[in-house]
Amino acid sequence: MDTSELQRIKQRYNIVGNCDALNHALDVALQVAPTDLSVLIIGESGVGKEIIPRLIHDNSPRKREKYFAINCGSIPEGTIDSELFGHEKGSFTGAIGESEGYFGIANKGTIFLDEVGELPIATQARLLRVLETGEYIRVGGQKIMKTDVRIVAATNVNMHKAVSEGRFREDLYYRLNTIPVQMPPLRDRGEDILLLFRLFTMQMAEKYRIPRITLTDDAKQMMLKYKWPGNVRQLKNITEQMSILSQSREVNAAILSRFIPQDQESTELTTTSTPGAHSYESEREILYKILYELRGNVNDLRREVATMRKQIDDQHTLDSFALSRNIPSIQSSATPMPPAHNSTINPYTPDDPHHYSVYQDVEAEEINDGEGANIIDSDSLNLSDISKQVVEKALERNGGNRKKTAQELGISDRTLYRRIKQYGLDK
C-alpha cells in the first residue's frame, strides 16, 4: 500500500502513529477486507484493536450491510447463546417471544467478536458450526437456521496457552485465525507515544477550553521509557488527568512522576500468595479429609447396625424355636423384645439331618424339649436360661457330639461352640 493511501486511512479512522508494526497491521487489514476470510486480531488490552474490524467492514463488499461489535466477556454465560444465536418463545424463563440473535440480524453483514477467548466451550462449538457451514440452531429450537456473516474476532489472551489448557477449542482457533493481525503494544511504538499525547492534549483543550499542556525534554524521556501496561487507554487517561489537575501547563519529569504509576515494569498480571490469602487448593484438601472421615464413620455405623440386627434375629429365631417345641419364651423384663421378624422360619425336622435353618449364620438356635420332659417354669427363667437348658439337654442326647447337637438345634457349629463357652458347658 502506498503512503498516500495509508495516510488517507489514518485520517479517516483518526489513527495516530507511524511505527512499522502499526502500518503493517493496517496494510494486512486492507488486503483481507475484500474477501470473506475470518480475521483474528491479537494484541494487549488497550492497543486499539477495535479499529481494525471497522476498517475491514467499511472496505469490504458488505459495507452497506449491518455491523455489530459484541464484547463476549461482558455477556453472562447463561445468556450468551441466546444473544448470539437467538431463542424460541418459552425456551427459558423470560423468553416471552422469539429472538433472531446477532447472527440472524447481521445476515449479509459483519460481526466483530471482541474478547473471543472468553467464550464458554459450548458456545465455541456453536460458533465453529457457523464458521464451517453457516448453520446454527436457536436456543430451544429444532429448525436449522442459515446465516451469511463475516466474522472478525479479537483477543488479548495467549491463545496457544488457552488451547493447551483446554479453555479454547483448537479447531475453532485455527478457523478464526485464517488471517492474523498483530497490533503492537504502545511501549514498542517509540515516538508514537508523544504523537498520541499531543493528540489527547489538543482534544482536552478544545473540549474544556483550557490551555494545552506540553512536556519538557526530561518528561518526554520518561514517557518513552515507561512500559505503559495499559497501552493507549492508559496514556489517554493520564493525559486527561494532567490536563485537569496540573497547575503548570508545562509538565516536567517531577510533575509527570506524580501521575505515572511507579514500579509497574511488568505488562502481565502475576499471581502472588499472601498470608491469609484464599486458597481453593487448601479447601479441596479439607473437603477430601472430611469425606474420608465421613466414610469411616459410615462404615462403623454399618457394622454396628449389622451386629444389632444379628442379635435381634437371633432372639427372634430362638423364640420361634422355643414356641415350636411348646416351651414358653419369657422375655427379660428389663429388655423388651422387638416386634417379630417378617421372615418365615423353617423349623428343624429330625428326619432331615442336613437341614439348616435360614438363620444359622446369624446364630439362630432352635429349642428342642425332646419328649416334652422338664418343662421350664416361665415365671422363673428368662430367655438366656431357656437357651442354656436347651443346649445342655441336646448335648446330653447326642453324647456330647457337638456336630450332631448343632444339626439337631439347626444352628452352625460356630454358634454352638460360642454358646457352650458362654454358658460354661465346656468345663
C-alpha positions as CSV (number, residue, x, y, z in Angstrom):
1,M,0.0,0.0,0.0
2,D,1.4,3.4,-0.9
3,T,1.9,6.2,1.6
4,S,-0.9,8.4,0.4
5,E,-3.5,5.6,0.8
6,L,-2.1,4.8,4.2
7,Q,-2.4,8.4,5.3
8,R,-6.0,8.6,4.0
9,I,-6.9,5.5,6.1
10,K,-5.3,7.0,9.2
11,Q,-7.1,10.3,8.8
12,R,-10.5,8.6,8.2
13,Y,-10.2,6.5,11.3
14,N,-8.3,9.0,13.4
15,I,-5.3,6.7,13.7
16,V,-2.1,8.4,15.0
17,G,1.3,6.8,14.6
18,N,4.0,5.9,12.1
19,C,5.6,2.8,13.5
20,D,6.3,-0.1,11.1
21,A,4.2,-2.6,13.2
22,L,1.1,-0.4,13.1
23,N,1.5,0.3,9.4
24,H,1.8,-3.5,8.7
25,A,-1.3,-4.3,10.7
26,L,-3.3,-1.7,8.7
27,D,-1.9,-3.0,5.4
28,V,-2.9,-6.6,6.2
29,A,-6.4,-5.4,7.2
30,L,-6.9,-3.6,3.9
31,Q,-5.7,-6.5,1.9
32,V,-8.1,-9.0,3.5
33,A,-11.1,-6.7,3.6
34,P,-12.4,-7.5,0.1
35,T,-12.5,-11.3,1.0
36,D,-14.8,-13.2,3.4
37,L,-11.9,-14.8,5.3
38,S,-12.0,-14.8,9.1
39,V,-9.6,-12.5,10.8
40,L,-8.2,-12.8,14.3
41,I,-6.8,-9.6,15.8
42,I,-4.2,-10.2,18.5
43,G,-3.0,-7.6,21.0
44,E,-2.9,-6.5,24.6
45,S,-5.8,-4.7,26.2
46,G,-6.0,-1.1,25.2
47,V,-4.0,-1.1,22.0
48,G,-6.9,-0.1,19.8
49,K,-7.9,-3.5,18.3
50,E,-11.5,-2.3,17.7
51,I,-10.3,-0.1,14.8
52,I,-9.3,-3.0,12.6
53,P,-12.7,-4.7,12.3
54,R,-14.4,-1.4,11.4
55,L,-11.8,-0.8,8.8
56,I,-12.3,-4.3,7.3
57,H,-16.1,-3.9,7.2
58,D,-16.0,-0.5,5.6
59,N,-13.7,-1.6,2.9
60,S,-15.5,-4.9,2.1
61,P,-18.4,-5.7,-0.2
62,R,-20.6,-5.9,2.9
63,K,-20.0,-2.2,3.8
64,R,-23.7,-1.4,3.2
65,E,-24.9,-4.2,5.5
66,K,-25.1,-4.2,9.2
67,Y,-22.1,-4.2,11.5
68,F,-22.2,-5.5,15.1
69,A,-19.4,-5.2,17.7
70,I,-20.0,-7.7,20.6
71,N,-17.9,-7.9,23.7
72,C,-18.1,-11.7,24.6
73,G,-16.6,-11.1,28.0
74,S,-19.5,-8.8,29.1
75,I,-22.3,-11.2,28.3
76,P,-23.3,-13.7,31.1
77,E,-22.5,-17.3,30.3
78,G,-26.2,-18.3,30.8
79,T,-27.5,-15.9,28.1
80,I,-24.7,-15.6,25.6
81,D,-26.1,-18.4,23.4
82,S,-29.4,-16.6,23.3
83,E,-27.7,-13.3,22.5
84,L,-25.7,-14.7,19.6
85,F,-27.9,-17.3,18.1
86,G,-31.4,-16.3,19.2
87,H,-34.1,-18.3,21.0
88,E,-37.6,-19.7,20.6
89,K,-40.6,-18.5,22.6
90,G,-40.8,-20.2,26.0
91,S,-37.3,-21.8,25.7
92,F,-36.4,-20.4,29.1
93,T,-37.8,-18.2,31.8
94,G,-38.4,-14.7,30.5
95,A,-38.4,-15.8,26.8
96,I,-41.8,-14.2,26.1
97,G,-41.1,-14.1,22.4
98,E,-38.7,-15.4,19.9
99,S,-35.4,-13.7,19.0
100,E,-33.2,-13.8,15.9
101,G,-29.9,-13.2,17.8
102,Y,-27.0,-11.3,16.3
103,F,-26.2,-14.0,13.7
104,G,-29.8,-13.7,12.4
105,I,-29.9,-9.9,12.4
106,A,-26.5,-9.4,10.9
107,N,-27.1,-11.7,8.0
108,K,-25.0,-10.5,5.0
109,G,-23.1,-8.2,7.3
110,T,-20.1,-8.4,9.7
111,I,-19.9,-9.4,13.4
112,F,-16.9,-8.3,15.5
113,L,-16.4,-10.7,18.5
114,D,-14.2,-8.9,21.0
115,E,-12.6,-10.9,23.8
116,V,-13.5,-14.1,21.9
117,G,-11.2,-16.0,24.3
118,E,-13.8,-15.6,27.0
119,L,-16.5,-17.7,25.2
120,P,-17.7,-20.8,27.0
121,I,-16.8,-24.1,25.5
122,A,-20.4,-24.9,24.5
123,T,-20.7,-21.6,22.7
124,Q,-17.4,-22.2,20.9
125,A,-18.9,-25.4,19.4
126,R,-21.9,-23.4,18.1
127,L,-19.6,-20.7,16.7
128,L,-17.4,-23.3,14.9
129,R,-20.5,-24.7,13.1
130,V,-21.4,-21.2,11.9
131,L,-17.9,-20.7,10.6
132,E,-17.9,-24.0,8.8
133,T,-21.4,-24.3,7.4
134,G,-23.2,-21.1,8.1
135,E,-25.8,-23.0,10.1
136,Y,-27.0,-22.7,13.7
137,I,-30.0,-23.6,15.9
138,R,-31.7,-21.2,18.2
139,V,-31.9,-21.9,21.9
140,G,-34.9,-24.1,22.5
141,G,-35.4,-24.7,18.8
142,Q,-35.0,-27.6,16.3
143,K,-35.1,-25.9,13.0
144,I,-31.7,-25.3,11.3
145,M,-31.2,-21.6,10.5
146,K,-28.8,-20.2,7.8
147,T,-26.7,-17.1,8.0
148,D,-24.1,-15.4,5.9
149,V,-21.9,-13.2,8.1
150,R,-18.3,-12.2,8.1
151,I,-16.6,-12.8,11.5
152,V,-13.8,-10.8,12.8
153,A,-12.5,-11.7,16.2
154,A,-10.1,-10.1,18.7
155,T,-8.4,-11.4,21.9
156,N,-5.9,-10.2,24.4
157,V,-5.1,-13.7,25.8
158,N,-2.4,-16.1,24.9
159,M,-4.5,-18.4,22.6
160,H,-1.8,-21.1,22.4
161,K,-1.8,-21.4,26.2
162,A,-5.6,-21.3,26.3
163,V,-5.8,-24.2,23.8
164,S,-3.2,-26.3,25.7
165,E,-5.1,-25.8,28.9
166,G,-8.4,-26.8,27.3
167,R,-10.1,-23.4,27.7
168,F,-10.4,-22.9,23.9
169,R,-11.1,-25.3,21.1
170,E,-8.1,-25.9,18.9
171,D,-10.2,-26.3,15.7
172,L,-12.0,-23.0,16.4
173,Y,-8.7,-21.2,17.0
174,Y,-7.4,-22.3,13.6
175,R,-10.7,-21.5,11.9
176,L,-10.7,-17.9,13.4
177,N,-7.0,-17.4,12.8
178,T,-7.2,-17.6,9.0
179,I,-5.7,-14.2,8.7
180,P,-3.9,-13.0,11.9
181,V,-3.4,-9.3,12.6
182,Q,-1.0,-8.3,15.3
183,M,-1.5,-5.0,17.0
184,P,1.7,-3.7,18.6
185,P,1.7,-2.6,22.3
186,L,2.3,1.1,23.0
187,R,5.8,0.6,24.5
188,D,7.0,-0.7,21.1
189,R,5.7,2.2,19.1
190,G,8.5,4.7,20.0
191,E,7.8,8.3,19.0
192,D,4.1,7.4,18.5
193,I,3.7,7.9,22.3
194,L,4.5,11.6,22.0
195,L,2.2,11.9,18.9
196,L,-0.7,10.4,20.8
197,F,0.0,12.5,23.8
198,R,-0.2,15.6,21.7
199,L,-3.5,14.5,20.1
200,F,-5.1,13.9,23.5
201,T,-3.9,17.2,24.9
202,M,-5.5,19.0,21.9
203,Q,-8.7,17.2,22.4
204,M,-8.9,18.1,26.1
205,A,-8.0,21.7,25.4
206,E,-10.7,22.0,22.8
207,K,-13.4,20.2,24.8
208,Y,-12.9,22.1,28.1
209,R,-11.5,25.4,26.7
210,I,-8.3,25.2,28.7
211,P,-4.6,25.8,27.7
212,R,-2.9,22.8,26.3
213,I,-0.2,21.1,28.4
214,T,3.2,20.4,27.0
215,L,6.2,18.2,28.0
216,T,9.7,19.2,28.8
217,D,12.6,17.1,27.4
218,D,13.1,15.1,30.6
219,A,9.3,14.4,30.8
220,K,9.4,13.2,27.2
221,Q,12.2,10.8,28.0
222,M,10.2,9.5,31.0
223,M,7.2,8.9,28.7
224,L,9.3,7.0,26.2
225,K,10.9,4.8,28.9
226,Y,7.7,3.9,30.7
227,K,6.3,0.4,29.9
228,W,2.6,1.5,29.5
229,P,0.9,-1.7,30.7
230,G,-2.4,-0.1,29.9
231,N,-1.3,0.9,26.4
232,V,-3.1,3.7,24.6
233,R,-6.0,3.7,27.0
234,Q,-3.7,4.3,29.9
235,L,-1.9,7.1,28.1
236,K,-5.2,8.9,27.3
237,N,-6.3,8.6,31.0
238,I,-3.0,10.1,32.3
239,T,-3.1,12.9,29.7
240,E,-6.6,13.8,30.8
241,Q,-5.7,13.8,34.5
242,M,-2.7,16.1,33.9
243,S,-4.8,18.4,31.7
244,I,-7.2,19.0,34.5
245,L,-5.1,18.6,37.7
246,S,-1.7,20.0,36.8
247,Q,-1.4,23.7,37.7
248,S,1.6,24.1,35.4
249,R,0.9,23.9,31.7
250,E,4.5,22.8,31.2
251,V,4.9,19.3,32.6
252,N,8.4,18.3,33.7
253,A,9.6,14.9,34.9
254,A,8.8,15.7,38.6
255,I,5.2,16.6,37.8
256,L,4.8,13.6,35.4
257,S,6.1,11.2,38.1
258,R,3.1,12.1,40.2
259,F,0.7,10.8,37.5
260,I,2.6,7.8,36.2
261,P,2.4,4.8,38.5
262,Q,5.7,3.7,39.9
263,D,7.2,0.2,39.9
264,Q,5.0,-1.1,37.1
265,E,7.6,-2.5,34.8
266,S,5.7,-5.8,34.1
267,T,3.0,-5.8,31.5
268,E,1.4,-9.1,32.6
269,L,-0.6,-9.8,35.7
270,T,1.1,-12.1,38.2
271,T,-0.4,-14.2,40.9
272,T,1.1,-13.8,44.4
273,S,0.4,-15.6,47.6
274,T,0.0,-13.5,50.7
275,P,-0.6,-14.7,54.3
276,G,-4.3,-15.4,54.8
277,A,-5.0,-15.4,51.1
278,H,-7.8,-17.5,49.9
279,S,-6.7,-20.9,48.6
280,Y,-9.0,-23.2,46.8
281,E,-6.4,-25.9,46.9
282,S,-6.5,-25.9,50.7
283,E,-10.3,-26.1,50.6
284,R,-10.1,-29.2,48.4
285,E,-7.7,-30.9,50.8
286,I,-10.1,-30.1,53.7
287,L,-13.1,-31.5,51.8
288,Y,-11.2,-34.7,51.0
289,K,-10.3,-35.1,54.6
290,I,-13.9,-34.6,55.8
291,L,-15.2,-37.1,53.2
292,Y,-12.6,-39.7,54.2
293,E,-13.5,-39.3,57.9
294,L,-17.2,-39.5,57.0
295,R,-16.7,-42.7,55.0
296,G,-15.1,-44.2,58.1
297,N,-18.0,-43.2,60.3
298,V,-20.5,-44.7,57.9
299,N,-18.6,-48.0,57.8
300,D,-18.5,-48.1,61.6
301,L,-22.2,-47.4,61.8
302,R,-22.9,-50.1,59.2
303,R,-21.0,-52.6,61.3
304,E,-22.9,-51.6,64.5
305,V,-26.3,-51.9,62.7
306,A,-25.3,-55.4,61.4
307,T,-24.3,-56.6,64.8
308,M,-27.6,-55.3,66.4
309,R,-29.6,-57.0,63.6
310,K,-27.8,-60.3,64.2
311,Q,-28.6,-60.1,67.9
312,I,-32.3,-59.3,67.2
313,D,-32.7,-62.0,64.6
314,D,-31.0,-64.5,67.0
315,Q,-33.6,-63.7,69.7
316,H,-36.5,-64.0,67.2
317,T,-35.2,-67.3,66.0
318,L,-34.7,-68.7,69.5
319,D,-38.1,-67.5,70.5
320,S,-39.7,-69.2,67.4
321,F,-38.0,-72.5,68.0
322,A,-39.0,-72.4,71.7
323,L,-42.6,-71.9,70.7
324,S,-42.5,-74.7,68.2
325,R,-41.4,-77.1,71.0
326,N,-44.2,-75.9,73.3
327,I,-41.7,-74.1,75.6
328,P,-42.9,-70.7,76.6
329,S,-40.3,-68.0,75.9
330,I,-40.2,-65.4,78.6
331,Q,-38.7,-62.1,77.6
332,S,-36.5,-60.3,80.0
333,S,-38.4,-57.7,81.9
334,A,-35.5,-55.4,81.7
335,T,-35.1,-55.6,78.0
336,P,-38.3,-55.7,75.9
337,M,-38.1,-57.8,72.8
338,P,-38.6,-56.0,69.4
339,P,-41.5,-56.9,67.1
340,A,-41.4,-60.3,65.4
341,H,-39.4,-60.5,62.2
342,N,-41.4,-60.8,59.0
343,S,-39.3,-63.6,57.5
344,T,-40.7,-67.1,57.7
345,I,-38.6,-69.5,59.7
346,N,-38.4,-73.2,58.8
347,P,-38.1,-75.2,62.0
348,Y,-35.7,-78.1,62.2
349,T,-37.0,-81.6,61.4
350,P,-35.2,-84.6,62.8
351,D,-35.9,-86.6,59.6
352,D,-33.6,-84.3,57.6
353,P,-30.2,-84.3,59.4
354,H,-28.7,-82.0,56.7
355,H,-31.3,-79.3,57.1
356,Y,-30.1,-76.0,58.4
357,S,-32.2,-73.0,59.5
358,V,-32.0,-70.0,57.2
359,Y,-30.9,-68.1,60.4
360,Q,-28.0,-70.4,61.2
361,D,-25.4,-67.8,60.1
362,V,-26.9,-65.2,62.4
363,E,-26.6,-67.6,65.4
364,A,-30.2,-68.7,65.5
365,E,-30.9,-71.5,67.9
366,E,-33.8,-74.0,68.0
367,I,-35.2,-75.2,71.2
368,N,-36.0,-79.0,71.3
369,D,-37.6,-80.3,74.5
370,G,-37.1,-84.0,73.5
371,E,-40.1,-85.9,74.7
372,G,-41.7,-83.0,76.5
373,A,-40.0,-83.6,79.8
374,N,-38.6,-81.0,82.1
375,I,-40.9,-78.2,81.1
376,I,-39.3,-74.9,82.2
377,D,-41.0,-72.6,84.6
378,S,-41.5,-69.5,82.5
379,D,-42.1,-67.3,85.6
380,S,-38.6,-68.1,87.0
381,L,-36.4,-68.3,83.9
382,N,-35.5,-65.7,81.3
383,L,-34.6,-66.3,77.7
384,S,-30.9,-67.0,78.5
385,D,-31.8,-69.7,81.0
386,I,-34.1,-71.4,78.5
387,S,-31.3,-71.4,75.8
388,K,-28.7,-72.8,78.3
389,Q,-31.0,-75.7,79.3
390,V,-31.9,-76.5,75.7
391,V,-28.2,-76.6,74.6
392,E,-27.3,-78.7,77.7
393,K,-30.1,-81.3,77.0
394,A,-29.2,-81.5,73.3
395,L,-25.6,-82.3,74.2
396,E,-26.7,-85.0,76.6
397,R,-28.9,-86.6,73.9
398,N,-26.1,-86.7,71.4
399,G,-23.4,-87.9,73.8
400,G,-21.5,-84.7,73.8
401,N,-21.1,-84.8,69.9
402,R,-21.2,-81.1,69.1
403,K,-21.7,-81.5,65.3
404,K,-24.8,-83.7,65.8
405,T,-26.0,-81.3,68.5
406,A,-25.7,-78.3,66.1
407,Q,-27.6,-80.2,63.4
408,E,-30.3,-81.0,65.9
409,L,-30.7,-77.4,67.0
410,G,-30.5,-76.1,63.4
411,I,-27.6,-73.8,64.1
412,S,-24.0,-73.6,62.9
413,D,-21.1,-75.3,64.6
414,R,-19.5,-71.9,65.3
415,T,-22.7,-70.7,67.0
416,L,-22.9,-73.8,69.2
417,Y,-19.3,-73.5,70.3
418,R,-19.8,-69.9,71.3
419,R,-23.0,-70.9,73.3
420,I,-21.2,-73.7,75.0
421,K,-18.4,-71.4,76.1
422,Q,-20.9,-68.6,77.1
423,Y,-22.9,-71.0,79.3
424,G,-19.9,-72.7,80.8
425,L,-20.8,-76.1,79.5
426,D,-17.2,-76.8,78.3
427,K,-15.9,-77.5,81.8
